[in-house]
Structures are given as structure tokens and as C-alpha cells.
Amino acid sequence: MGKTAKGALWLDPEKTSPYEFYQYWRNVDDADVDQCLRLLTFLPMEEIRELNKLEGAEINKAKEILAFEVTKLIHGQEEAKKPKMQLKPYSKEEKQKVVSPPLLNLKNQILKKVLVY
């Protein structure tokens, strides 16, 4: 497993936002999904075995469940639901209003560097 763009995965929402935390688990390597589900969630083993049978693009369902369950344990159910809602399709009007958290974070980092120099 890797790290976040910031270099580490933190439980503290000030260091790794719930959105970034969710995305980390959503993007875990396919080969690690089964082990993470077994070790980091309270899902029934039968459900985990069924999720482990998913292959190809279907493994994304298991990754979404993993991301939701781990984020729910650390940040609570409401925070775990938010990244899922951010991934829903938007209308043209909504797309113009939305700035995704990673892009906003990148924009803030760039501004800080520009303002420091």
C-alpha cells in the first residue's frame, strides 16, 4: 500500500481530510482489497468472501465498500457518506459550481508558495 499525495495517511482529519482518507482506501491496490476488508472492517466473513470473488472492473465495488467502512470507523458515518455523494453525476450547472477538495487543496498550496516568494 502506498501513501497519500502528502506523504502519509493520517487518522487526524486536520492532516488527512475524510475525503482524502476515503480516496486512499478507494484506490488501494486490487491485490490488497481482501486483506484490508478482513483486517480493517467488521463485515461478516461471508460477505468478504463474496467480495473477494469480484474481478476486473467489478472489484471497484469491493473498494467502495472498503473505503466506506474504514472511513466510517475513523470519521463516522456522515463523513463516510460525503465522498460518495461527491462522486455522483452533476448537471452542467452543478459542475460549474463545484471545486473538488484535492483541486482546492492544490490551489491553496500553489497560492502559499507564490505568496511566500
C-alpha positions, 0 to 999 in steps of 0.5 A: 500500500502506498501513501497519500499525495502528502506523504502519509495517511493520517487518522487526524482529519486536520492532516488527512481530510475524510475525503482524502482518507476515503480516496486512499482506501478507494484506490488501494491496490486490487491485490490488497482489497481482501486483506484490508476488508478482513483486517480493517472492517467488521463485515461478516466473513461471508460477505468478504468472501463474496467480495473477494470473488469480484474481478476486473472492473467489478472489484471497484465495488469491493473498494467502495465498500472498503473505503466506506467502512474504514472511513466510517470507523475513523470519521463516522458515518456522515463523513463516510457518506460525503465522498460518495455523494461527491462522486455522483453525476452533476448537471452542467450547472452543478459542475460549474459550481463545484471545486473538488477538495484535492483541486482546492487543496492544490490551489491553496498550496500553489497560492502559499508558495507564490505568496511566500516568494 
